[in-house]
Amino acid sequence: MESSFLEYAYSVIYSRALPDARDGLKPVQRRILYMMGEMGLRPDRGHVKSARVVGEVMGKLHPHGDSPIYEALVRLAQPFSVRVPLVDGHGNFGSLDDGPAASRYTEARLAAAALEMIRDLDEDVVDFGPNYDNSHQQPVVLPSAFPNLLVNGASGIAVGMATNMAPHNLGEVIAGARFLMEKPDATLAEVMAYIPGPDFPSGGVLAGLEGVREAYETGRGSLKVRARASVENVTARRKALVINELPYQVGPEKVIEKIKQGVQAKKIQGVAELNDFTDRKNGLKLVITIKTGFSPEAVLEQLYRLTPLEETFAINNVCLVDGQPQTLGLLDLLRVYIAHRITVVRRRSEYRLDKRQQRLHLVEGLLIAIADIDDVIAIIRSSEDGEEARQRLIEVFDLSLAQAEYILELRLRRLTKFSRIELETERQELEQAIAELQRLLSDEQLLRARVSEELQDVADRFADDRRTTLLNAAPATAASGKRQGQMSLQIADNPCKVLLSASGRLLRVDAAAGSANVEIVPPARRTKHDAILSSIDTTVRGEIAALTNTGRVLRFSPVDLPSAAPNSVQLAAGARASQYLEMLAKNERIVALLHEKLETPFAIGTSRGVVKRLAPGDWPKGDGFEIIALKPKDEIIGAGYADDDAELVFISSDAQLLRFSAAAVRPQGRGAGGMAGIKLSQGATVTSFNVINPASENLVCTYAVGEADADALFSDGSVGSVKVSKLNDFPGKGRATGGVRAHKFIRGENSLAAAWVGLSPRAIGRDGSLRNLPQEHSKRDATGVQTQQPFELFGNAIG
């Protein structure tokens, strides 16, 4: 019994239930992906029956039943189970409340991300081992070009142990891994600036971050995940709770059943009606109508306590490291993966070096033969057989056996002059490639840099926005993001600063108790950056306003925003404004943060060249009021507080810059539509609008592209050109004029994709990483320096 039990336990732990820390896959999942790759089920080809995939895996690699193989295949294809699906399923692959159709009815092929898991398998990057009957070879581990274990998580029950790992955002995990590669002795707090917490496929709100840190530090922890709820008016007198996102692995039918049971048992009070409006087009939507006289917030807290609208996710990071089950924290998980990728890239480089050296050896032998082709032909014709010809070639021309064999197989058409030129060119290219590979293999830092670059490439192609909101306190329930009731009273109303980042994140920077000022101290250099688009001083329980690009003003309180100490500002850990402020429309974004009371004129610039200075005064009551009458298809580009001593600067898409005094714009009321700011040529729009202090040493950044598409590559391989100039080189002009040229377009360029005016410009990529800017200042109408890195926004970097 003891012997049999130990063999069974080992088999379950090592061969079934636990994932490998390197590729994050269990054996059955690894075999499915490998076999689908061998079957050629790529994303650009048609789907095949799932039963065919199951049969191939079961017959060649996995000696178990078809049910567990199909279940593993289904999970890899379910977007609500994994953060980045690795299988592209066609048909009914189930839901949170219902199972999938049988394998004979569904179809599957590899997803695009799965190709990154099996990439370079044919270049000896990992070890292969025999299958169950030694008839086939299978990879022991997959190359895994991204940290799949952290991205997609894992769950499994072994013998005497279990694993339950949370999914994460791919872009955040890769940013954390790259930072740890650059700074191997980084602390957990530094890495958590990039990986602030899990990111579940179903979204939701993760309330309380202490459990996250504990799980990242020890490998075990408990998290509270709540449904995302908002309060809406269903009639003039009645409100309702609208649920659009549920906790991970919780289905709507389970929630509906628990609520009905609670209402019938009179444990849940205040619920008048429950309707499920979920459909394929709009997704999940549960509407819980509240009885008259009940507080929606109080009912919601009751539902969190008594129904699956709030669930506990217990993290238990158990995985296989060198064949042994271990419980790993975040840093150890990243280090195991980084070591795996360095090994993969090193083995791939060694393989490519060997192949190129072999090819160079043959090409050199062929060039020798072509140089003395008459003698070669004479030797071959005078030889009795192939063996004699081979030996004579080796002796006469001092060739190797491989070179002589290759010459004997030479086709006559390779004897042309053009063929010799091709061979010489190939030799030169091979020598350059060999030198580059030898340099890479001899320098550990270059090798790590190559791994980091490849990780960034995967992030550029597959990373998406965070879905789960991370909040320090309980989640906001009011439509504007304000927190009401007892929770606000438990937090001291200390001074703080609210930051709005270029990537659309909101972060609260708390001051020490009793301090009236908040001074932000930027941390050490990071590989991932963000820019402060707007900042405002307020108090923790105070009320501030957000101006959107549509001209609307939304009020909110920063009480539930993720907070940071003044000396550890990391904007990546902030909450996305689109999630925190639920009144934001789909394509609406925040342009600036405003005080609750407007005491200084506020300047606004629009895409059609309109400028307006809003007169000081109190905001009206309510949310969503407009402060400028925009014309159709116009939107706010920039805004800022502007007294009469300030200057306003417009930069248009056709590279015209106009600067004029703010005093030239008469302050107006909320209902006014503004006045002409810059005169635009036909087809041009405003790219940048900034409010500056003319006494400061301001700089102008411009970034030119072709066809207004920063992602399109030109024929010469460049993306665009960027330059930095001094604003003092640009003469001031009157309001409503065309300004002066700010950037000279080169061939292939026709518009400015980004521009910025200020004290310390920084270029920020779409992934939040810092882009290099020219150090030398150019003339105001000069051409820019070519770059291959697309920019999204210029601003002041803070980490």
ZAZAKE-990882 format. One record per residue (C-alpha): residue in three letters; y, z, x. Coordinates in steps of 0.2 Angstrom, whole numbers, padded with zeros to 4 digits, always signed. Layout:
<sites>
AlaYZX...
</sites>
This chain:
<sites>
Met+0000+0000+0000Glu+0012+0004+0014Ser+0009-0012+0023Ser+0010-0022+0008Phe+0026-0014+0002Leu+0035-0016+0018Glu+0030-0035+0019Tyr+0037-0037+0001Ala+0053-0027+0005Tyr+0056-0037+0020Ser+0053-0054+0011Val+0065-0049-0003Ile+0079-0042+0008Tyr+0078-0056+0021Ser+0072-0071+0011Arg+0079-0069-0007Ala+0092-0056-0011Leu+0105-0054+0003Pro+0117-0067+0009Asp+0119-0071+0028Ala+0136-0065+0034Arg+0139-0081+0043Asp+0138-0094+0029Gly+0138-0082+0014Leu+0122-0090+0006Lys+0106-0084+0001Pro+0091-0094+0007Val+0089-0103-0010Gln+0107-0107-0011Arg+0107-0114+0007Arg+0091-0124+0003Ile+0099-0132-0012Leu+0115-0137-0003Tyr+0105-0144+0012Met+0093-0153+0001Met+0107-0161-0010Gly+0115-0167+0006Glu+0099-0175+0012Met+0097-0183-0005Gly+0114-0191-0003Leu+0122-0182-0018Arg+0139-0183-0012Pro+0155-0181-0023Asp+0158-0200-0022Arg+0141-0204-0030Gly+0134-0202-0047His+0126-0186-0054Val+0107-0185-0054Lys+0096-0174-0066Ser+0096-0156-0060Ala+0077-0155-0063Arg+0076-0168-0048Val+0086-0157-0037Val+0075-0142-0042Gly+0059-0152-0039Glu+0065-0157-0021Val+0070-0140-0016Met+0054-0132-0023Gly+0042-0145-0016Lys+0049-0146+0002Leu+0059-0130+0006His+0058-0116-0007Pro+0040-0110-0012His+0045-0101-0028Gly+0047-0105-0046Asp+0059-0118-0053Ser+0068-0105-0064Pro+0076-0095-0049Ile+0081-0111-0041Tyr+0089-0118-0056Glu+0098-0102-0059Ala+0105-0102-0041Leu+0111-0120-0044Val+0119-0116-0060Arg+0129-0101-0052Leu+0135-0113-0038Ala+0142-0124-0052Gln+0151-0112-0063Pro+0170-0110-0060Phe+0170-0093-0069Ser+0157-0086-0057Val+0162-0093-0040Arg+0180-0095-0034Val+0176-0112-0026Pro+0162-0121-0034Leu+0150-0129-0022Val+0140-0140-0035Asp+0148-0152-0047Gly+0139-0150-0063His+0139-0162-0078Gly+0133-0155-0094Asn+0131-0138-0102Phe+0131-0126-0087Gly+0133-0111-0098Ser+0147-0099-0101Leu+0150-0080-0100Asp+0142-0077-0116Asp+0128-0091-0117Gly+0116-0098-0104Pro+0115-0116-0098Ala+0105-0130-0105Ala+0088-0134-0097Ser+0087-0143-0080Arg+0081-0158-0089Tyr+0097-0160-0098Thr+0110-0156-0085Glu+0115-0166-0070Ala+0123-0161-0053Arg+0130-0167-0037Leu+0138-0159-0022Ala+0157-0153-0024Ala+0169-0159-0011Ala+0170-0141-0004Ala+0151-0141-0001Leu+0153-0155+0011Glu+0163-0143+0022Met+0147-0131+0021Ile+0135-0144+0028Arg+0147-0154+0039Asp+0141-0159+0057Leu+0123-0153+0053Asp+0117-0169+0062Glu+0126-0164+0078Asp+0115-0149+0083Val+0128-0136+0077Val+0115-0124+0071Asp+0097-0120+0073Phe+0083-0127+0062Gly+0067-0119+0058Pro+0051-0125+0049Asn+0048-0123+0030Tyr+0034-0114+0022Asp+0020-0126+0027Asn+0028-0133+0044Ser+0030-0150+0036His+0049-0150+0036Gln+0064-0143+0046Gln+0078-0133+0037Pro+0094-0125+0044Val+0093-0107+0048Val+0111-0106+0043Leu+0124-0119+0038Pro+0140-0123+0048Ser+0151-0117+0034Ala+0169-0123+0038Phe+0177-0109+0028Pro+0172-0091+0025Asn+0161-0094+0010Leu+0155-0076+0009Leu+0172-0069+0006Val+0178-0084-0004Asn+0164-0084-0017Gly+0157-0067-0015Ala+0139-0063-0019Ser+0128-0052-0029Gly+0109-0047-0027Ile+0097-0033-0029Ala+0084-0031-0015Val+0072-0017-0012Gly+0081+0000-0009Met+0098-0009-0007Ala+0110-0021-0017Thr+0125-0031-0013Asn+0140-0035-0024Met+0154-0044-0015Ala+0171-0049-0023Pro+0177-0067-0022His+0194-0070-0014Asn+0207-0084-0013Leu+0202-0097+0000Gly+0220-0099+0007Glu+0222-0081+0009Val+0206-0078+0018Ile+0208-0092+0030Ala+0226-0086+0034Gly+0219-0069+0038Ala+0205-0076+0048Arg+0217-0087+0058Phe+0228-0072+0061Leu+0213-0061+0067Met+0209-0075+0079Glu+0226-0075+0086Lys+0227-0056+0087Pro+0209-0050+0089Asp+0214-0032+0090Ala+0224-0033+0073Thr+0223-0018+0062Leu+0217-0018+0044Ala+0234-0016+0037Glu+0240-0031+0047Val+0226-0042+0040Met+0228-0036+0022Ala+0246-0043+0023Tyr+0236-0060+0022Ile+0221-0054+0011Pro+0229-0042+0000Gly+0214-0041-0012Pro+0201-0050-0022Asp+0205-0065-0032Phe+0193-0067-0047Pro+0190-0084-0054Ser+0194-0077-0071Gly+0211-0070-0066Gly+0216-0054-0074Val+0225-0039-0067Leu+0219-0028-0053Ala+0227-0011-0056Gly+0228+0001-0041Leu+0226-0005-0023Glu+0219+0011-0016Gly+0201+0005-0020Val+0204-0011-0012Arg+0209-0003+0005Glu+0194+0008+0004Ala+0182-0006+0001Tyr+0190-0016+0015Glu+0189-0002+0027Thr+0171+0005+0023Gly+0163-0010+0014Arg+0161+0001-0002Gly+0174+0004-0015Ser+0178+0003-0034Leu+0192-0008-0042Lys+0199-0008-0059Val+0201-0025-0067Arg+0210-0027-0083Ala+0213-0042-0095Arg+0230-0050-0094Ala+0239-0046-0110Ser+0256-0050-0118Val+0265-0044-0133Glu+0270-0058-0145Asn+0278-0059-0162Val+0266-0066-0175Thr+0278-0063-0190Ala+0295-0056-0192Arg+0288-0038-0194Arg+0272-0039-0185Lys+0267-0040-0167Ala+0251-0045-0158Leu+0242-0043-0142Val+0237-0060-0134Ile+0223-0060-0121Asn+0223-0075-0110Glu+0212-0068-0096Leu+0197-0056-0095Pro+0190-0046-0081Tyr+0177-0054-0070Gln+0160-0058-0078Val+0166-0052-0096Gly+0165-0064-0110Pro+0175-0065-0126Glu+0161-0062-0138Lys+0157-0045-0129Val+0175-0040-0131Ile+0176-0045-0149Glu+0160-0036-0153Lys+0166-0020-0144Ile+0183-0020-0153Lys+0174-0023-0170Gln+0162-0008-0167Gly+0177+0003-0162Val+0187-0001-0177Gln+0172+0002-0189Ala+0169+0018-0181Lys+0187+0023-0182Lys+0188+0026-0163Ile+0201+0011-0161Gln+0217+0013-0172Gly+0231+0001-0175Val+0221-0015-0175Ala+0224-0025-0191Glu+0216-0042-0187Leu+0206-0050-0172Asn+0206-0069-0170Asp+0198-0080-0157Phe+0208-0096-0154Thr+0198-0101-0138Asp+0195-0119-0135Arg+0192-0131-0121Lys+0210-0138-0121Asn+0219-0122-0120Gly+0206-0110-0113Leu+0204-0092-0118Lys+0215-0085-0132Leu+0211-0069-0141Val+0225-0063-0153Ile+0224-0045-0159Thr+0236-0042-0173Ile+0244-0024-0173Lys+0247-0014-0189Thr+0264-0010-0194Gly+0270+0006-0187Phe+0259+0006-0171Ser+0265+0003-0154Pro+0257-0012-0146Glu+0257-0004-0129Ala+0249+0011-0135Val+0235+0001-0144Leu+0233-0009-0128Glu+0230+0007-0118Gln+0217+0012-0131Leu+0208-0005-0129Tyr+0208-0003-0111Arg+0200+0014-0112Leu+0187+0009-0125Thr+0182-0009-0123Pro+0178-0021-0109Leu+0196-0026-0108Glu+0196-0015-0092Glu+0180-0015-0081Thr+0176-0007-0065Phe+0170-0019-0051Ala+0160-0009-0038Ile+0161-0018-0021Asn+0146-0016-0009Asn+0147-0027+0005Val+0129-0028+0011Cys+0124-0044+0020Leu+0113-0050+0034Val+0119-0049+0052Asp+0107-0055+0065Gly+0093-0053+0052Gln+0097-0035+0048Pro+0106-0029+0032Gln+0122-0021+0036Thr+0137-0014+0026Leu+0153-0022+0033Gly+0172-0020+0030Leu+0184-0034+0030Leu+0188-0035+0048Asp+0169-0035+0053Leu+0166-0049+0040Leu+0179-0060+0047Arg+0174-0057+0065Val+0156-0062+0061Tyr+0162-0078+0053Ile+0174-0082+0067Ala+0160-0079+0080His+0149-0091+0070Arg+0162-0105+0069Ile+0166-0103+0088Thr+0148-0106+0091Val+0147-0121+0079Val+0162-0129+0087Arg+0155-0126+0105Arg+0138-0133+0101Arg+0146-0148+0092Ser+0157-0151+0107Glu+0142-0150+0119Tyr+0132-0162+0108Arg+0147-0174+0108Leu+0150-0173+0126Asp+0131-0176+0130Lys+0131-0191+0118Arg+0147-0198+0126Gln+0140-0196+0144Gln+0124-0205+0139Arg+0134-0219+0132Leu+0146-0220+0147His+0130-0221+0158Leu+0124-0236+0148Val+0141-0244+0148Glu+0143-0243+0166Gly+0126-0250+0169Leu+0130-0265+0157Leu+0146-0268+0166Ile+0136-0269+0183Ala+0124-0282+0175Ile+0138-0293+0168Ala+0147-0293+0184Asp+0132-0300+0193Ile+0124-0308+0177Asp+0117-0323+0187Asp+0107-0312+0199Val+0101-0302+0184Ile+0095-0317+0175Ala+0086-0323+0190Ile+0077-0307+0193Ile+0072-0306+0175Arg+0065-0324+0175Ser+0056-0322+0191Ser+0047-0306+0186Glu+0029-0307+0179Asp+0032-0294+0165Gly+0045-0282+0159Glu+0039-0267+0170Glu+0042-0278+0186Ala+0059-0284+0180Arg+0064-0266+0176Gln+0059-0259+0193Arg+0067-0274+0202Leu+0084-0271+0193Ile+0083-0252+0197Glu+0080-0257+0216Val+0093-0271+0217Phe+0108-0264+0208Asp+0104-0245+0210Leu+0102-0242+0191Ser+0094-0228+0182Leu+0078-0231+0171Ala+0089-0230+0155Gln+0102-0242+0162Ala+0089-0255+0167Glu+0080-0253+0150Tyr+0097-0256+0141Ile+0100-0271+0151Leu+0084-0279+0147Glu+0088-0277+0129Leu+0105-0286+0131Arg+0109-0299+0119Leu+0116-0316+0126Arg+0131-0315+0115Arg+0137-0299+0125Leu+0139-0310+0140Thr+0156-0317+0134Lys+0173-0313+0143Phe+0178-0304+0127Ser+0163-0293+0127Arg+0167-0287+0145Ile+0185-0282+0139Glu+0177-0273+0125Leu+0165-0263+0137Glu+0180-0259+0149Thr+0190-0253+0134Glu+0175-0242+0128Arg+0173-0235+0145Gln+0191-0230+0146Glu+0190-0222+0129Leu+0174-0213+0133Glu+0181-0206+0149Gln+0196-0199+0140Ala+0185-0191+0127Ile+0173-0184+0140Ala+0188-0176+0149Glu+0195-0169+0133Leu+0178-0161+0128Gln+0176-0154+0145Arg+0193-0146+0145Leu+0189-0139+0127Leu+0173-0131+0133Ser+0180-0124+0149Asp+0194-0115+0140Glu+0190-0102+0127Gln+0208-0101+0120Leu+0208-0120+0117Leu+0191-0118+0108Arg+0198-0104+0097Ala+0213-0115+0093Arg+0202-0129+0088Val+0193-0118+0076Ser+0209-0112+0069Glu+0216-0129+0066Glu+0200-0134+0057Leu+0201-0119+0046Gln+0219-0124+0042Asp+0214-0141+0038Val+0201-0134+0025Ala+0215-0123+0018Asp+0227-0138+0016Arg+0214-0148+0006Phe+0206-0134-0005Ala+0217-0119-0006Asp+0225-0115-0023Asp+0236-0102-0031Arg+0230-0084-0033Arg+0224-0081-0051Thr+0222-0062-0050Thr+0238-0051-0050Leu+0238-0036-0039Leu+0249-0022-0045Asn+0251-0004-0038Ala+0252+0003-0055Ala+0245-0001-0072Pro+0249-0019-0077Ala+0264-0024-0086Thr+0262-0028-0105Ala+0279-0033-0111Ala+0283-0051-0112Ser+0297-0050-0099Gly+0286-0040-0087Lys+0295-0023-0091Arg+0286-0007-0091Gln+0289+0005-0105Gly+0284+0022-0109Gln+0277+0037-0099Met+0272+0027-0084Ser+0290+0023-0079Leu+0295+0041-0080Gln+0282+0046-0067Ile+0290+0035-0054Ala+0306+0041-0045Asp+0321+0030-0048Asn+0324+0028-0029Pro+0335+0014-0022Cys+0325-0002-0018Lys+0327-0020-0014Val+0318-0034-0023Leu+0314-0050-0014Leu+0310-0067-0021Ser+0301-0078-0008Ala+0300-0097-0006Ser+0282-0097-0013Gly+0288-0089-0029Arg+0282-0071-0025Leu+0291-0055-0030Leu+0291-0040-0019Arg+0299-0022-0020Val+0305-0014-0004Asp+0307+0004-0006Ala+0319+0015+0002Ala+0316+0033+0008Ala+0319+0046-0005Gly+0338+0051-0005Ser+0343+0035+0005Ala+0355+0024-0003Asn+0352+0008+0008Val+0337-0002+0011Glu+0337-0011+0028Ile+0323-0024+0030Val+0315-0024+0047Pro+0305-0040+0050Pro+0288-0037+0058Ala+0280-0045+0073Arg+0277-0064+0074Arg+0264-0070+0062Thr+0254-0086+0060Lys+0258-0086+0041His+0276-0084+0035Asp+0287-0085+0020Ala+0305-0086+0017Ile+0317-0075+0007Leu+0325-0086-0006Ser+0335-0072-0015Ser+0336-0053-0013Ile+0345-0040-0023Asp+0348-0021-0022Thr+0343-0010-0037Thr+0333+0005-0041Val+0314+0006-0045Arg+0317+0009-0063Gly+0332-0001-0064Glu+0334-0018-0073Ile+0338-0034-0065Ala+0339-0052-0070Ala+0331-0068-0064Leu+0339-0085-0065Thr+0327-0100-0068Asn+0330-0118-0064Thr+0332-0122-0083Gly+0347-0111-0084Arg+0339-0096-0092Val+0341-0078-0088Leu+0326-0066-0089Arg+0327-0047-0088Phe+0314-0037-0079Ser+0311-0020-0071Pro+0304-0020-0053Val+0294-0004-0057Asp+0277-0012-0057Leu+0280-0024-0043Pro+0269-0022-0027Ser+0279-0012-0015Ala+0281-0012+0004Ala+0290+0000+0017Pro+0306-0007+0025Asn+0297-0009+0041Ser+0281-0018+0035Val+0288-0032+0024Gln+0274-0045+0020Leu+0279-0057+0006Ala+0261-0063+0005Ala+0256-0047-0003Gly+0269-0049-0017Ala+0266-0053-0035Arg+0268-0071-0041Ala+0283-0073-0052Ser+0274-0084-0064Gln+0261-0070-0067Tyr+0273-0055-0067Leu+0286-0064-0079Glu+0276-0071-0093Met+0291-0078-0101Leu+0292-0092-0088Ala+0287-0109-0094Lys+0274-0119-0085Asn+0286-0129-0074Glu+0300-0116-0074Arg+0303-0107-0058Ile+0315-0093-0052Val+0330-0099-0042Ala+0339-0083-0039Leu+0340-0064-0043Leu+0355-0057-0052His+0362-0039-0055Glu+0361-0032-0072Lys+0380-0034-0073Leu+0390-0049-0066Glu+0404-0042-0056Thr+0407-0057-0044Pro+0408-0075-0049Phe+0392-0083-0048Ala+0390-0102-0042Ile+0377-0114-0048Gly+0373-0131-0042Thr+0362-0144-0052Ser+0352-0159-0047Arg+0365-0171-0055Gly+0379-0164-0045Val+0386-0152-0057Val+0394-0136-0051Lys+0399-0121-0061Arg+0406-0103-0057Leu+0401-0091-0070Ala+0415-0078-0074Pro+0411-0060-0071Gly+0406-0050-0087Asp+0391-0041-0095Trp+0375-0050-0100Pro+0371-0052-0118Lys+0357-0042-0126Gly+0340-0050-0126Asp+0330-0061-0115Gly+0330-0080-0111Phe+0348-0083-0114Glu+0356-0098-0105Ile+0371-0097-0093Ile+0375-0115-0092Ala+0374-0130-0104Leu+0363-0142-0094Lys+0362-0160-0098Pro+0344-0168-0102Lys+0333-0170-0086Asp+0345-0159-0076Glu+0340-0143-0067Ile+0348-0129-0056Ile+0345-0133-0038Gly+0353-0117-0030Ala+0364-0103-0034Gly+0373-0088-0026Tyr+0387-0076-0028Ala+0403-0085-0023Asp+0421-0077-0023Asp+0436-0087-0019Asp+0434-0086+0000Ala+0416-0094+0000Glu+0412-0112+0002Leu+0400-0123-0008Val+0389-0136+0000Phe+0380-0150-0008Ile+0367-0161+0001Ser+0360-0176-0009Ser+0344-0186-0007Asp+0353-0200+0001Ala+0359-0189+0015Gln+0377-0186+0009Leu+0385-0168+0013Leu+0400-0162+0003Arg+0408-0145+0007Phe+0423-0138-0002Ser+0431-0121-0006Ala+0424-0111-0021Ala+0442-0108-0026Ala+0442-0126-0032Val+0430-0122-0046Arg+0437-0112-0060Pro+0426-0098-0067Gln+0419-0102-0084Gly+0410-0093-0098Arg+0391-0094-0102Gly+0393-0109-0114Ala+0402-0120-0102Gly+0393-0135-0094Gly+0402-0134-0077Met+0412-0148-0069Ala+0409-0162-0056Gly+0403-0155-0039Ile+0398-0170-0029Lys+0399-0189-0033Leu+0381-0196-0032Ser+0377-0214-0029Gln+0365-0223-0041Gly+0347-0215-0040Ala+0352-0201-0029Thr+0350-0182-0034Val+0355-0166-0026Thr+0342-0159-0013Ser+0351-0143-0008Phe+0365-0132-0015Asn+0371-0117-0004Val+0385-0104-0005Ile+0391-0100+0013Asn+0403-0089+0022Pro+0414-0102+0031Ala+0418-0089+0045Ser+0400-0088+0050Glu+0391-0100+0062Asn+0381-0110+0049Leu+0368-0123+0053Val+0363-0138+0043Cys+0344-0143+0042Thr+0339-0160+0035Tyr+0322-0167+0033Ala+0320-0186+0029Val+0304-0195+0022Gly+0299-0212+0015Glu+0297-0215-0003Ala+0302-0197-0007Asp+0284-0192-0003Ala+0282-0179+0011Asp+0263-0181+0011Ala+0262-0200+0014Leu+0259-0205+0032Phe+0269-0220+0039Ser+0261-0234+0049Asp+0265-0225+0065Gly+0257-0209+0059Ser+0272-0199+0056Val+0277-0189+0041Gly+0296-0189+0043Ser+0310-0183+0054Val+0320-0167+0055Lys+0336-0162+0063Val+0347-0147+0065Ser+0366-0149+0066Lys+0382-0137+0066Leu+0391-0136+0049Asn+0408-0136+0058Asp+0404-0154+0063Phe+0405-0159+0045Pro+0423-0161+0038Gly+0427-0153+0021Lys+0431-0164+0007Gly+0438-0162-0011Arg+0427-0158-0025Ala+0419-0172-0035Thr+0419-0184-0019Gly+0405-0191-0011Gly+0405-0181+0005Val+0400-0188+0023Arg+0383-0194+0030Ala+0372-0179+0036His+0356-0189+0042Lys+0354-0207+0048Phe+0338-0214+0041Ile+0326-0223+0053Arg+0314-0237+0048Gly+0302-0231+0034Glu+0314-0217+0028Asn+0324-0218+0013Ser+0328-0200+0006Leu+0329-0182+0011Ala+0314-0171+0005Ala+0323-0155+0010Ala+0339-0148+0016Trp+0347-0131+0019Val+0363-0123+0025Gly+0364-0106+0032Leu+0364-0094+0047Ser+0346-0095+0053Pro+0336-0110+0046Arg+0317-0110+0046Ala+0305-0123+0040Ile+0291-0117+0029Gly+0276-0127+0024Arg+0267-0127+0007Asp+0254-0115+0014Gly+0267-0103+0019Ser+0265-0106+0038Leu+0280-0108+0050Arg+0285-0126+0055Asn+0294-0129+0071Leu+0312-0135+0071Pro+0321-0144+0085Gln+0330-0132+0097Glu+0344-0144+0101His+0358-0147+0089Ser+0361-0165+0084Lys+0376-0175+0079Arg+0380-0174+0060Asp+0375-0192+0057Ala+0361-0193+0070Thr+0343-0197+0067Gly+0330-0183+0066Val+0315-0179+0077Gln+0299-0186+0071Thr+0286-0173+0064Gln+0269-0174+0057Gln+0270-0158+0047Pro+0277-0159+0029Phe+0291-0146+0025Glu+0294-0139+0008Leu+0309-0127+0010Phe+0321-0121+0022Gly+0326-0102+0022Asn+0327-0086+0032Ala+0310-0081+0038Ile+0304-0063+0036Gly+0287-0061+0045
</sites>
